[in-house]
Amino acid sequence: MGDKLGHLKPVSLWNHFEEICKRPRPSRKEELVAEYVVSVAKKNKLKYERDSFGNVVIRKPATPGKENLKAVVLQGHLDMVAEKNSDVPHNFDKDPIQPYAEGDWVKAKGTTLGSDNGVGVAAALAVLEATDIEHGPLEALFTLDEETGLFGAQALKPGFVNADILLNMDSEEDGALYIGCAGGQSTIAKFTSNPSDAAANTIAKEIKITGLLGGHSGLNIQDGRGNAIKIMARLLYKLSNDFG
């Protein structure tokens, strides 16, 4: 039982989440947590497979008598958003996340918690090792590099998972199912430049854009909130037109 979250229920879920927090897992550096996921498969004598990208799938046979049910895959991603407070000397490449419970919330000391998608991964692992849940053929898919562009998911090859139904564990609310996908788009812009030395009388200024609400592009894109990158681009464009 975990010494920080072991008192929370469901016990198995929070124990797995605490173990996940002990393993650094910024995007592109998820090997330790991938090894942990594999160790859970080995401990429970479940078949597993890793593809060339590093994604992991674990397969659990159906409960006796449920073999004819449709197969289900529980899918989550192993990486997390690695951000910290400016006064915190945390190295995401080697330091563990420090979770703690406060009232109805689980938080982290000075850093992002990584509940996206650590809780989803922990929930899938809890189902895999449960002996009191009846189910049909079950697979659990754990992908890499989701936060930087869904690269692990993009690398999947046909046949790596074989289920009929996929439940993505990267959600917001308990007891709620979402049907659909927000989608995404990446833009790579290239341009040529001719840098020159600034004039001797040039004065450098720092511009900060603060006070915005922020928000997730998959959840709040329709709210018309300010985007600091777009605001800065508009400002620089206007300044270049006004002052040359």
DOPAKE-996275 format. One record per residue: residue in three letters; chain; x, y, z of N, C-alpha, C, CB in turn. Coordinates in steps of 0.2 Angstrom, whole numbers. Glycine has a CB too. Example, Ala and Ser with C-alpha at 12.3 -4.5 7.8 and 13.67 -1.06 7.14 Angstrom:
[node ALA A [66 -28 39] [62 -22 39] [66 -16 39] [57 -22 45]]
[node SER A [64 -11 35] [68 -5 36] [64 0 39] [70 -3 29]]
END
This chain:
[node MET A [4 -6 0] [0 0 0] [4 6 0] [-5 0 6]]
[node GLY A [3 11 -4] [7 17 -5] [6 21 2] [4 21 -10]]
[node ASP A [12 25 4] [12 28 10] [9 35 9] [19 29 12]]
[node LYS A [8 38 3] [5 44 2] [-3 44 0] [9 48 -3]]
[node LEU A [-4 39 -4] [-11 39 -6] [-15 32 -5] [-11 40 -14]]
[node GLY A [-11 28 -1] [-14 21 0] [-20 21 4] [-9 17 4]]
[node HIS A [-22 27 7] [-28 27 11] [-34 28 7] [-28 32 17]]
[node LEU A [-33 30 1] [-39 32 -4] [-42 26 -7] [-36 37 -9]]
[node LYS A [-48 27 -9] [-51 21 -13] [-53 23 -20] [-57 19 -9]]
[node PRO A [-53 19 -25] [-51 12 -24] [-44 11 -23] [-53 8 -31]]
[node VAL A [-42 6 -18] [-35 6 -16] [-31 4 -22] [-35 0 -11]]
[node SER A [-33 -1 -26] [-28 -3 -31] [-27 3 -36] [-32 -9 -35]]
[node LEU A [-32 7 -38] [-31 12 -42] [-25 17 -40] [-37 16 -44]]
[node TRP A [-26 19 -33] [-22 24 -30] [-15 21 -29] [-25 27 -24]]
[node ASN A [-15 15 -27] [-8 12 -27] [-4 12 -33] [-9 5 -24]]
[node HIS A [-7 10 -39] [-4 11 -45] [-2 18 -47] [-9 8 -51]]
[node PHE A [-7 23 -45] [-5 30 -47] [1 32 -43] [-11 34 -46]]
[node GLU A [1 30 -37] [7 32 -33] [14 29 -36] [6 30 -26]]
[node GLU A [13 23 -38] [19 20 -41] [21 23 -47] [18 12 -42]]
[node ILE A [16 25 -51] [17 29 -58] [21 35 -56] [11 30 -61]]
[node CYS A [19 39 -51] [22 45 -49] [29 45 -47] [18 48 -43]]
[node LYS A [31 39 -45] [38 38 -43] [43 38 -49] [39 31 -39]]
[node ARG A [40 37 -55] [44 36 -61] [43 42 -66] [41 30 -65]]
[node PRO A [49 45 -67] [49 51 -72] [46 49 -78] [56 54 -72]]
[node ARG A [42 54 -81] [38 52 -88] [36 58 -92] [32 48 -86]]
[node PRO A [41 63 -93] [39 68 -98] [39 65 -105] [44 73 -98]]
[node SER A [36 68 -109] [35 65 -116] [42 63 -119] [32 70 -121]]
[node ARG A [42 58 -122] [48 55 -125] [53 52 -120] [52 60 -129]]
[node LYS A [51 52 -114] [55 49 -109] [51 45 -104] [59 54 -105]]
[node GLU A [47 40 -107] [42 36 -103] [45 29 -101] [36 36 -106]]
[node GLU A [51 28 -103] [53 21 -102] [52 18 -95] [60 20 -104]]
[node LEU A [53 21 -90] [53 19 -83] [45 17 -82] [55 23 -78]]
[node VAL A [41 21 -84] [34 19 -82] [31 14 -87] [29 26 -83]]
[node ALA A [34 14 -93] [32 8 -98] [35 1 -95] [35 9 -105]]
[node GLU A [40 1 -91] [43 -5 -88] [38 -7 -82] [50 -4 -86]]
[node TYR A [36 -2 -79] [31 -3 -73] [25 -6 -76] [30 3 -69]]
[node VAL A [22 -4 -81] [16 -7 -84] [17 -14 -86] [14 -3 -90]]
[node VAL A [23 -15 -89] [25 -22 -91] [26 -27 -85] [31 -22 -95]]
[node SER A [28 -24 -79] [29 -28 -73] [23 -30 -70] [33 -24 -68]]
[node VAL A [18 -26 -71] [11 -27 -69] [8 -33 -73] [6 -21 -69]]
[node ALA A [9 -33 -79] [7 -39 -84] [11 -45 -81] [9 -37 -91]]
[node LYS A [17 -45 -80] [21 -51 -78] [19 -53 -71] [29 -49 -78]]
[node LYS A [18 -49 -67] [15 -51 -60] [9 -55 -60] [15 -45 -56]]
[node ASN A [4 -53 -65] [-2 -56 -65] [-3 -61 -71] [-7 -50 -67]]
[node LYS A [3 -63 -73] [4 -68 -79] [-1 -67 -85] [2 -75 -76]]
[node LEU A [-1 -60 -87] [-4 -58 -93] [0 -57 -99] [-8 -52 -91]]
[node LYS A [-2 -59 -105] [2 -58 -111] [3 -50 -112] [-1 -62 -117]]
[node TYR A [8 -48 -115] [9 -41 -116] [14 -41 -123] [13 -37 -111]]
[node GLU A [14 -35 -126] [18 -34 -132] [20 -27 -132] [14 -36 -138]]
[node ARG A [26 -26 -135] [28 -19 -136] [29 -18 -143] [34 -17 -132]]
[node ASP A [27 -12 -146] [29 -11 -153] [35 -8 -154] [23 -7 -157]]
[node SER A [37 -6 -160] [44 -3 -162] [44 4 -159] [45 -3 -169]]
[node PHE A [39 7 -158] [39 14 -155] [39 14 -147] [32 18 -157]]
[node GLY A [37 8 -144] [37 8 -137] [30 7 -134] [41 14 -134]]
[node ASN A [25 8 -138] [18 7 -135] [18 0 -132] [13 8 -141]]
[node VAL A [13 -1 -127] [12 -7 -124] [5 -9 -124] [15 -6 -116]]
[node VAL A [4 -15 -125] [-3 -18 -125] [-3 -24 -120] [-6 -20 -132]]
[node ILE A [-7 -25 -116] [-8 -31 -111] [-15 -34 -113] [-7 -28 -104]]
[node ARG A [-15 -40 -113] [-21 -44 -115] [-23 -49 -109] [-20 -48 -121]]
[node LYS A [-29 -48 -107] [-32 -52 -102] [-38 -56 -104] [-35 -47 -96]]
[node PRO A [-38 -63 -103] [-43 -67 -106] [-50 -65 -103] [-41 -74 -105]]
[node ALA A [-55 -67 -106] [-62 -66 -104] [-63 -70 -97] [-67 -67 -109]]
[node THR A [-68 -67 -93] [-70 -71 -87] [-74 -78 -90] [-75 -67 -83]]
[node PRO A [-72 -83 -87] [-76 -89 -90] [-83 -88 -91] [-75 -95 -85]]
[node GLY A [-86 -90 -97] [-93 -89 -99] [-94 -83 -102] [-97 -90 -92]]
[node LYS A [-89 -78 -102] [-90 -72 -106] [-85 -71 -112] [-88 -66 -101]]
[node GLU A [-83 -77 -115] [-79 -77 -120] [-82 -74 -127] [-76 -84 -122]]
[node ASN A [-88 -75 -127] [-92 -72 -133] [-93 -65 -133] [-98 -76 -135]]
[node LEU A [-92 -62 -128] [-93 -54 -128] [-88 -51 -132] [-93 -52 -121]]
[node LYS A [-90 -45 -135] [-86 -41 -139] [-79 -39 -135] [-89 -34 -141]]
[node ALA A [-74 -39 -138] [-68 -37 -134] [-67 -30 -134] [-61 -40 -139]]
[node VAL A [-64 -28 -128] [-64 -20 -126] [-57 -19 -125] [-68 -19 -120]]
[node VAL A [-54 -13 -127] [-48 -11 -126] [-48 -4 -122] [-44 -9 -132]]
[node LEU A [-45 -4 -116] [-44 2 -112] [-38 5 -114] [-44 0 -104]]
[node GLN A [-38 12 -116] [-32 15 -119] [-31 21 -115] [-34 17 -126]]
[node GLY A [-24 22 -113] [-22 28 -110] [-15 30 -112] [-22 27 -102]]
[node HIS A [-12 35 -110] [-5 37 -112] [-1 38 -106] [-5 44 -116]]
[node LEU A [5 36 -107] [10 36 -102] [14 42 -100] [15 30 -103]]
[node ASP A [14 47 -105] [18 53 -103] [13 58 -100] [20 56 -110]]
[node MET A [16 63 -97] [13 69 -94] [16 76 -96] [13 68 -86]]
[node VAL A [12 81 -94] [14 88 -95] [19 89 -89] [8 93 -96]]
[node ALA A [25 91 -91] [30 92 -86] [31 100 -85] [37 89 -88]]
[node GLU A [27 102 -80] [28 110 -78] [29 110 -70] [22 113 -80]]
[node LYS A [32 115 -68] [34 116 -61] [33 124 -59] [40 113 -59]]
[node ASN A [33 125 -53] [33 132 -51] [40 134 -52] [31 133 -43]]
[node SER A [41 141 -53] [48 144 -54] [53 143 -48] [47 151 -56]]
[node ASP A [50 142 -42] [55 142 -37] [56 134 -34] [52 145 -31]]
[node VAL A [54 130 -39] [54 123 -37] [60 119 -41] [48 119 -38]]
[node PRO A [65 117 -38] [71 114 -41] [70 106 -43] [77 114 -37]]
[node HIS A [65 105 -47] [63 99 -49] [65 97 -56] [55 98 -49]]
[node ASN A [68 91 -56] [71 89 -63] [66 83 -65] [78 86 -62]]
[node PHE A [62 84 -70] [57 80 -73] [61 73 -76] [53 83 -78]]
[node ASP A [67 74 -78] [70 68 -81] [72 63 -75] [77 70 -84]]
[node LYS A [73 65 -69] [75 60 -64] [71 60 -57] [82 61 -63]]
[node ASP A [68 66 -56] [64 66 -49] [57 64 -50] [64 74 -47]]
[node PRO A [55 60 -44] [48 58 -44] [43 64 -43] [47 53 -39]]
[node ILE A [37 63 -45] [32 68 -43] [30 66 -35] [25 67 -47]]
[node GLN A [28 72 -32] [27 71 -25] [19 72 -24] [31 76 -20]]
[node PRO A [15 67 -24] [8 68 -23] [6 68 -16] [4 62 -27]]
[node TYR A [0 71 -15] [-2 71 -8] [-10 73 -8] [1 77 -3]]
[node ALA A [-14 70 -3] [-21 71 -3] [-22 77 1] [-24 65 -1]]
[node GLU A [-27 81 -1] [-29 87 3] [-37 88 2] [-25 94 1]]
[node GLY A [-40 86 7] [-48 86 6] [-50 81 1] [-50 93 5]]
[node ASP A [-54 84 -4] [-56 80 -9] [-52 79 -15] [-63 82 -11]]
[node TRP A [-46 82 -15] [-41 83 -20] [-35 79 -19] [-40 90 -22]]
[node VAL A [-32 77 -25] [-25 74 -25] [-21 80 -28] [-24 67 -28]]
[node LYS A [-16 82 -25] [-11 87 -28] [-4 85 -28] [-12 94 -24]]
[node ALA A [0 89 -31] [7 88 -31] [11 94 -28] [10 86 -38]]
[node LYS A [17 92 -25] [21 98 -22] [25 101 -27] [25 95 -17]]
[node GLY A [22 107 -30] [26 112 -34] [27 110 -41] [33 112 -31]]
[node THR A [23 105 -43] [24 102 -50] [17 100 -53] [29 96 -51]]
[node THR A [16 99 -59] [10 96 -62] [10 89 -59] [10 96 -69]]
[node LEU A [4 87 -58] [2 80 -54] [3 74 -59] [-5 80 -51]]
[node GLY A [1 75 -66] [2 70 -70] [-4 65 -70] [8 66 -69]]
[node SER A [-10 68 -67] [-16 64 -67] [-18 63 -74] [-21 67 -63]]
[node ASP A [-17 67 -79] [-17 66 -86] [-11 63 -88] [-19 73 -89]]
[node ASN A [-10 57 -90] [-16 52 -89] [-14 47 -84] [-17 49 -96]]
[node GLY A [-10 49 -79] [-8 44 -74] [-14 40 -71] [-4 47 -69]]
[node VAL A [-20 44 -69] [-25 41 -66] [-29 36 -71] [-30 46 -64]]
[node GLY A [-29 38 -77] [-32 33 -82] [-28 27 -83] [-32 36 -89]]
[node VAL A [-21 27 -83] [-17 22 -83] [-18 17 -77] [-9 24 -84]]
[node ALA A [-18 20 -71] [-19 17 -65] [-26 13 -65] [-18 22 -59]]
[node ALA A [-31 16 -68] [-37 13 -68] [-37 7 -72] [-43 18 -70]]
[node ALA A [-34 7 -78] [-33 2 -82] [-30 -4 -79] [-30 4 -89]]
[node LEU A [-24 -2 -76] [-20 -8 -72] [-24 -11 -67] [-14 -4 -69]]
[node ALA A [-28 -7 -63] [-32 -10 -58] [-37 -15 -61] [-36 -4 -54]]
[node VAL A [-40 -13 -66] [-45 -18 -70] [-41 -24 -72] [-48 -14 -76]]
[node LEU A [-35 -23 -74] [-32 -29 -77] [-30 -34 -71] [-25 -27 -80]]
[node GLU A [-29 -32 -65] [-27 -36 -60] [-33 -38 -55] [-22 -33 -55]]
[node ALA A [-39 -35 -57] [-45 -37 -53] [-47 -44 -54] [-50 -32 -54]]
[node THR A [-50 -47 -48] [-52 -54 -49] [-60 -54 -48] [-49 -58 -44]]
[node ASP A [-63 -48 -47] [-70 -47 -45] [-74 -44 -50] [-71 -44 -38]]
[node ILE A [-71 -43 -56] [-74 -39 -62] [-75 -44 -67] [-70 -33 -64]]
[node GLU A [-82 -45 -69] [-83 -50 -75] [-82 -46 -81] [-90 -53 -74]]
[node HIS A [-79 -49 -86] [-78 -45 -93] [-77 -50 -98] [-72 -40 -92]]
[node GLY A [-78 -48 -104] [-76 -51 -110] [-68 -51 -111] [-80 -49 -116]]
[node PRO A [-66 -53 -117] [-59 -52 -119] [-57 -45 -118] [-58 -54 -126]]
[node LEU A [-51 -44 -115] [-49 -37 -113] [-42 -35 -115] [-50 -36 -105]]
[node GLU A [-41 -29 -117] [-34 -27 -119] [-34 -20 -116] [-33 -27 -127]]
[node ALA A [-27 -19 -114] [-26 -12 -111] [-20 -9 -116] [-24 -12 -104]]
[node LEU A [-21 -4 -119] [-16 -1 -123] [-13 6 -120] [-19 1 -130]]
[node PHE A [-7 6 -119] [-3 12 -116] [1 15 -122] [1 10 -110]]
[node THR A [0 21 -124] [3 24 -129] [8 29 -126] [-1 27 -134]]
[node LEU A [13 31 -130] [18 36 -128] [17 42 -132] [25 33 -130]]
[node ASP A [20 48 -129] [21 54 -133] [14 57 -135] [25 54 -139]]
[node GLU A [9 56 -131] [3 59 -132] [3 67 -132] [-3 56 -128]]
[node GLU A [6 70 -127] [5 77 -125] [9 81 -131] [8 78 -118]]
[node THR A [13 78 -134] [17 82 -139] [14 81 -146] [24 80 -139]]
[node GLY A [9 77 -147] [6 77 -153] [3 70 -155] [11 78 -158]]
[node LEU A [2 66 -150] [-2 59 -151] [3 55 -156] [-8 60 -155]]
[node PHE A [10 55 -155] [14 52 -159] [14 44 -158] [21 54 -158]]
[node GLY A [13 42 -151] [12 35 -150] [6 32 -154] [12 34 -143]]
[node ALA A [1 35 -153] [-5 33 -157] [-4 33 -164] [-11 38 -155]]
[node GLN A [-1 38 -167] [0 38 -174] [5 32 -176] [3 45 -176]]
[node ALA A [9 30 -172] [14 24 -174] [10 17 -173] [20 25 -169]]
[node LEU A [4 17 -171] [1 10 -170] [0 7 -177] [-6 11 -167]]
[node LYS A [1 1 -177] [1 -3 -184] [-6 -8 -183] [7 -8 -185]]
[node PRO A [-9 -9 -189] [-15 -14 -189] [-13 -20 -185] [-17 -15 -196]]
[node GLY A [-17 -23 -181] [-16 -29 -178] [-13 -29 -171] [-12 -33 -182]]
[node PHE A [-11 -23 -169] [-8 -22 -162] [-13 -23 -157] [-4 -16 -162]]
[node VAL A [-19 -20 -158] [-24 -22 -154] [-30 -25 -158] [-27 -15 -150]]
[node ASN A [-34 -29 -155] [-39 -32 -159] [-46 -32 -156] [-37 -40 -159]]
[node ALA A [-47 -27 -152] [-54 -26 -149] [-59 -23 -153] [-53 -22 -142]]
[node ASP A [-65 -24 -152] [-71 -21 -156] [-72 -14 -153] [-77 -25 -155]]
[node ILE A [-71 -13 -146] [-73 -7 -143] [-67 -4 -140] [-79 -8 -138]]
[node LEU A [-66 3 -141] [-61 6 -137] [-63 11 -132] [-56 9 -142]]
[node LEU A [-61 11 -126] [-63 16 -121] [-57 20 -119] [-66 13 -115]]
[node ASN A [-56 26 -121] [-51 30 -120] [-51 33 -112] [-50 36 -124]]
[node MET A [-46 32 -108] [-46 33 -101] [-44 40 -100] [-42 28 -97]]
[node ASP A [-43 44 -105] [-41 51 -104] [-47 56 -104] [-36 53 -109]]
[node SER A [-51 56 -98] [-57 59 -98] [-57 64 -92] [-63 55 -98]]
[node GLU A [-63 67 -91] [-63 73 -86] [-67 71 -80] [-65 79 -89]]
[node GLU A [-73 67 -81] [-78 66 -76] [-78 58 -74] [-84 69 -78]]
[node ASP A [-80 57 -68] [-81 50 -66] [-88 48 -69] [-81 49 -59]]
[node GLY A [-89 42 -71] [-96 40 -73] [-99 43 -79] [-101 42 -67]]
[node ALA A [-95 47 -83] [-97 50 -89] [-93 47 -95] [-96 57 -89]]
[node LEU A [-97 46 -101] [-94 43 -107] [-95 49 -112] [-97 37 -109]]
[node TYR A [-89 50 -116] [-90 55 -122] [-89 51 -128] [-84 60 -121]]
[node ILE A [-93 53 -133] [-93 49 -140] [-91 55 -145] [-100 46 -142]]
[node GLY A [-85 54 -147] [-82 58 -152] [-75 60 -150] [-86 65 -152]]
[node CYS A [-72 65 -154] [-65 67 -153] [-64 74 -155] [-60 62 -158]]
[node ALA A [-60 78 -152] [-59 85 -153] [-55 86 -159] [-56 88 -147]]
[node GLY A [-51 81 -161] [-46 82 -167] [-40 86 -165] [-50 85 -173]]
[node GLY A [-36 87 -170] [-30 91 -168] [-26 93 -175] [-25 88 -164]]
[node GLN A [-22 98 -175] [-19 100 -181] [-12 103 -178] [-23 105 -185]]
[node SER A [-7 101 -182] [0 104 -181] [2 108 -187] [5 98 -179]]
[node THR A [5 114 -186] [8 118 -191] [15 119 -190] [4 125 -191]]
[node ILE A [19 118 -195] [26 119 -196] [27 125 -200] [30 113 -198]]
[node ALA A [30 131 -198] [31 136 -202] [38 138 -203] [27 143 -199]]
[node LYS A [41 139 -209] [48 140 -210] [48 147 -214] [51 134 -214]]
[node PHE A [53 151 -212] [55 157 -216] [62 159 -216] [50 163 -213]]
[node THR A [64 163 -220] [71 165 -221] [72 172 -217] [74 165 -228]]
[node SER A [77 173 -214] [78 180 -211] [85 182 -213] [77 179 -204]]
[node ASN A [86 188 -212] [93 192 -213] [94 196 -207] [93 196 -219]]
[node PRO A [97 193 -202] [98 196 -196] [103 202 -196] [100 192 -190]]
[node SER A [103 207 -193] [107 213 -193] [108 215 -186] [105 218 -198]]
[node ASP A [114 219 -185] [115 222 -178] [110 227 -177] [123 224 -178]]
[node ALA A [108 227 -170] [104 233 -168] [108 239 -168] [101 231 -161]]
[node ALA A [104 245 -169] [108 251 -168] [110 252 -161] [103 257 -170]]
[node ALA A [115 257 -161] [119 258 -154] [114 261 -149] [124 262 -155]]
[node ASN A [109 265 -151] [104 268 -147] [98 264 -146] [102 275 -149]]
[node THR A [98 257 -148] [92 253 -147] [91 251 -139] [93 247 -151]]
[node ILE A [85 252 -137] [83 250 -130] [79 244 -131] [79 256 -127]]
[node ALA A [81 238 -127] [77 232 -127] [72 232 -122] [82 226 -126]]
[node LYS A [66 230 -124] [60 230 -119] [57 222 -119] [55 234 -122]]
[node GLU A [55 221 -113] [52 214 -112] [44 215 -112] [54 211 -106]]
[node ILE A [41 211 -116] [34 211 -116] [31 205 -113] [31 212 -124]]
[node LYS A [26 205 -109] [23 200 -106] [16 200 -107] [25 199 -98]]
[node ILE A [13 194 -109] [6 194 -109] [3 189 -104] [3 191 -116]]
[node THR A [-1 192 -99] [-3 188 -93] [-10 190 -92] [1 190 -87]]
[node GLY A [-13 186 -87] [-20 187 -85] [-25 183 -89] [-21 194 -85]]
[node LEU A [-23 179 -94] [-28 176 -98] [-30 170 -94] [-24 173 -104]]
[node LEU A [-36 167 -96] [-39 162 -93] [-36 155 -94] [-47 161 -95]]
[node GLY A [-33 154 -100] [-30 148 -102] [-36 143 -104] [-26 145 -96]]
[node GLY A [-34 137 -104] [-39 132 -105] [-36 126 -110] [-45 135 -109]]
[node HIS A [-40 121 -111] [-38 115 -115] [-41 116 -122] [-40 109 -112]]
[node SER A [-37 115 -127] [-39 116 -134] [-45 111 -135] [-34 115 -139]]
[node GLY A [-45 105 -132] [-50 100 -133] [-57 102 -130] [-48 94 -132]]
[node LEU A [-56 106 -125] [-62 107 -121] [-65 114 -121] [-61 106 -113]]
[node ASN A [-60 119 -122] [-62 126 -122] [-61 130 -128] [-58 130 -116]]
[node ILE A [-60 127 -134] [-58 130 -140] [-64 134 -142] [-56 125 -145]]
[node GLN A [-70 132 -140] [-76 136 -143] [-78 142 -138] [-82 131 -143]]
[node ASP A [-74 143 -133] [-76 149 -128] [-73 155 -130] [-73 147 -122]]
[node GLY A [-69 156 -136] [-66 162 -138] [-61 165 -133] [-72 167 -139]]
[node ARG A [-58 161 -129] [-53 164 -124] [-47 167 -128] [-51 159 -119]]
[node GLY A [-43 171 -125] [-37 174 -127] [-32 169 -128] [-35 180 -124]]
[node ASN A [-28 169 -133] [-22 165 -134] [-16 169 -134] [-22 160 -140]]
[node ALA A [-11 168 -129] [-5 173 -128] [-1 173 -135] [-1 171 -123]]
[node ILE A [0 167 -138] [4 167 -144] [1 171 -150] [5 159 -147]]
[node LYS A [-6 170 -150] [-9 174 -156] [-9 182 -154] [-17 172 -156]]
[node ILE A [-10 183 -148] [-10 190 -146] [-3 193 -147] [-12 191 -138]]
[node MET A [2 190 -145] [9 192 -146] [10 193 -154] [14 188 -143]]
[node ALA A [8 188 -158] [9 189 -165] [5 195 -168] [6 183 -168]]
[node ARG A [-1 196 -166] [-4 202 -168] [-1 209 -166] [-12 202 -165]]
[node LEU A [2 209 -160] [5 215 -157] [11 216 -161] [7 214 -150]]
[node LEU A [15 211 -162] [22 212 -166] [20 214 -173] [26 205 -166]]
[node TYR A [15 211 -176] [13 213 -183] [11 220 -183] [7 208 -185]]
[node LYS A [7 222 -178] [5 229 -178] [11 234 -177] [0 231 -173]]
[node LEU A [15 232 -173] [21 236 -171] [26 237 -177] [25 234 -165]]
[node SER A [27 231 -181] [31 231 -187] [28 236 -192] [32 224 -190]]
[node ASN A [21 236 -193] [18 240 -198] [18 248 -196] [11 238 -199]]
[node ASP A [17 249 -189] [17 256 -187] [24 259 -187] [14 256 -180]]
[node PHE A [29 255 -185] [36 258 -184] [41 255 -189] [38 257 -177]]
[node GLY A [39 250 -193] [44 248 -198] [49 243 -196] [47 254 -201]]
END
